[in-house]
Amino acid sequence: MFTVKLISHTPYPEMLVASAAKLCYSPSSIEETRQKCDAESSAKFVKMLAEMGHQSPLEHINFTFAIEGVSRIFLAQFTRHRIASYSVQSQRYVKETGFNFVMPPQIEKNPEAKREFENLMNMAKVSYEKIEKFLYNSGENYLNISKEKKSIEDARYVLPGAIETKIICSFNARSLLNFFKVRCCERAQWEIKEVALEMLRLVLKISPNIFASAGPPCFNTNVCHEGKLSCGKREEVIKKFKNLSV
């Protein structure tokens, strides 16, 4: 089971966003503008920015997450969101002997599929260990890199996409809103959707006004962009995302 923790964020994020945005429309100095931004006035101003669609001030605030127990399948999708920073556990330097893996719920519910999946994972573990051993025994130190590091570098090619990994990632708030728009949709892949929902729950506690309307388009605009592929559950989705901020 994956875990998501918010390990760092910009202090007083809504006040910073409000002061940055007000600066755009005020002849006052930066310090004067900042001093006028208390928590209550900042909340109102942030709500107004959301209604205006003025999102550039959101790029000044950042959120850093620690994510564990997710698959490399998840990682491939996650890192497609380019306006973010990622640090991922390396398979070149961390040996994956006896690795843990993520099993999709649909496979877990099907006894035959589950058995086949587990068999394949066990075969991958055995093959990984054998290949690593073969390469280690036949290799030599190269450019001050140990034989073990060189052997696991190539043995990792047999590792499955289901293998668990760990990530520390940082997003600015504007990029996060786009991430939630795409990955909180019911049609998103199950693993990244569940992680996105947990990330949204965490940032709502810190910046409730900035992320009040975060989620799929059908929640914040009442319009589904999926056309014929729509999940058809708009009312359920709206209710779910309203409850997230409660």
C-alpha positions, 0 to 999 in steps of 0.5 A: 500500500502506498503512502504520501506525506507532505514533508515541506511547503512554503510558509503562509502560502496564501498570504504570499500568493495574495501579496504577489498578486496585489503587487501587480495592481498596486503602486505601493512598495513590496513591503507595504503590499506584504504588510497589508496581507493578513490571513483573512484578506489573503483568503478573500483575494485568493478566492477572487484570483481563482474566479479571475483565472489569474494563476501565475502568482501560484507559481511562487509557492511550493509543496514537497511530497514523500511517496512510497510503495508506488510502482514504476508504472506509476512513475512513468506517468507521474514524471510526465508532469514536467513542471516539477522536481523528482528524486527517485530511488535508483535501480543502478545503485540499490539492489532489488533482491527480493523486491516488493511489488504493486498488484492492481486491484483487478488482478488481486480480485481474480484468483487465476490472474493473481496466481499468474501475476505472483508467479511472474513476480517470483520468476523475475526475482529469480532471474534478476538474482541469477543475471546479477550473479552471472555478471558479477562473477564475470565482471571487473571493476571499471572506472572505479565502479564496483562489480556489484554496481555494474552487475545490477545496472544491467540486471535491472532490465528484467525487473517488472513495471510493478516493482515498488519505488520511492519518490520525493517530488516538489510542485508549485501550486499552479502545476499541482492544479494541472496535475489534479485536473488530469489525474483526479479524473475517474478515467485516470489510471487507478494508482496515480488517481489514488495518489493524486487524491491523497496529495490533494487532501494534504494540500487542502489542509494547508491552502484550502482556498487555493485548492478549493476547486482543484480536481477534474473539470467536471467538478470545477466547471461542470463540464466533462472533456472526455466526450463519449469516453465520459465516466457518466458519474458527474454527480458522484464526482462532484459530491466526492470532491466537495467532501474532500475539503470538509 
